[in-house]
């Protein structure tokens, strides 16, 4: 559902910003980008 993805995207973006481990940072980055792509496709 679209309304669930706003808070999820904020959480992913915050995790991406504060994570110092490059592997984890990449994981959060990919998840955030994929979420945005999905939301933009569905809107």
ChimeraX commands (.cxc) that place a marker at each C-alpha (Angstrom):
marker #1 position 0.00,0.00,0.00 radius 0.5
marker #1 position 1.24,3.43,-0.88 radius 0.5
marker #1 position 0.60,5.08,2.48 radius 0.5
marker #1 position 2.86,2.54,4.23 radius 0.5
marker #1 position 5.85,3.49,2.11 radius 0.5
marker #1 position 6.27,7.08,3.34 radius 0.5
marker #1 position 7.32,6.08,6.86 radius 0.5
marker #1 position 9.31,3.15,5.46 radius 0.5
marker #1 position 11.20,5.44,3.10 radius 0.5
marker #1 position 12.02,7.85,5.94 radius 0.5
marker #1 position 13.30,4.96,8.06 radius 0.5
marker #1 position 15.43,3.61,5.19 radius 0.5
marker #1 position 16.84,7.07,4.43 radius 0.5
marker #1 position 17.70,7.69,8.09 radius 0.5
marker #1 position 19.35,4.28,8.36 radius 0.5
marker #1 position 21.29,4.98,5.16 radius 0.5
marker #1 position 22.57,8.27,6.59 radius 0.5
marker #1 position 23.65,7.02,10.01 radius 0.5
marker #1 position 25.07,3.62,9.06 radius 0.5
marker #1 position 28.85,3.55,8.90 radius 0.5
marker #1 position 29.28,0.02,7.51 radius 0.5
marker #1 position 29.54,0.22,3.71 radius 0.5
marker #1 position 27.74,-3.09,3.18 radius 0.5
marker #1 position 24.81,-2.03,5.32 radius 0.5
marker #1 position 24.83,1.46,3.77 radius 0.5
marker #1 position 24.50,-0.09,0.31 radius 0.5
marker #1 position 21.65,-2.28,1.50 radius 0.5
marker #1 position 19.69,0.68,2.86 radius 0.5
marker #1 position 20.46,2.74,-0.26 radius 0.5
marker #1 position 19.18,0.01,-2.60 radius 0.5
marker #1 position 16.06,-0.52,-0.51 radius 0.5
marker #1 position 15.30,3.22,-0.45 radius 0.5
marker #1 position 15.83,3.61,-4.19 radius 0.5
marker #1 position 13.73,0.55,-5.00 radius 0.5
marker #1 position 10.95,1.86,-2.74 radius 0.5
marker #1 position 10.97,5.23,-4.52 radius 0.5
marker #1 position 10.92,3.54,-7.93 radius 0.5
marker #1 position 7.97,1.38,-6.88 radius 0.5
marker #1 position 6.03,4.32,-5.43 radius 0.5
marker #1 position 6.62,6.46,-8.53 radius 0.5
marker #1 position 5.52,3.60,-10.79 radius 0.5
marker #1 position 2.35,2.97,-8.79 radius 0.5
marker #1 position 1.26,6.60,-8.49 radius 0.5
marker link #1:1,2 radius 0.2
marker link #1:2,3 radius 0.2
marker link #1:3,4 radius 0.2
marker link #1:4,5 radius 0.2
marker link #1:5,6 radius 0.2
marker link #1:6,7 radius 0.2
marker link #1:7,8 radius 0.2
marker link #1:8,9 radius 0.2
marker link #1:9,10 radius 0.2
marker link #1:10,11 radius 0.2
marker link #1:11,12 radius 0.2
marker link #1:12,13 radius 0.2
marker link #1:13,14 radius 0.2
marker link #1:14,15 radius 0.2
marker link #1:15,16 radius 0.2
marker link #1:16,17 radius 0.2
marker link #1:17,18 radius 0.2
marker link #1:18,19 radius 0.2
marker link #1:19,20 radius 0.2
marker link #1:20,21 radius 0.2
marker link #1:21,22 radius 0.2
marker link #1:22,23 radius 0.2
marker link #1:23,24 radius 0.2
marker link #1:24,25 radius 0.2
marker link #1:25,26 radius 0.2
marker link #1:26,27 radius 0.2
marker link #1:27,28 radius 0.2
marker link #1:28,29 radius 0.2
marker link #1:29,30 radius 0.2
marker link #1:30,31 radius 0.2
marker link #1:31,32 radius 0.2
marker link #1:32,33 radius 0.2
marker link #1:33,34 radius 0.2
marker link #1:34,35 radius 0.2
marker link #1:35,36 radius 0.2
marker link #1:36,37 radius 0.2
marker link #1:37,38 radius 0.2
marker link #1:38,39 radius 0.2
marker link #1:39,40 radius 0.2
marker link #1:40,41 radius 0.2
marker link #1:41,42 radius 0.2
marker link #1:42,43 radius 0.2
view
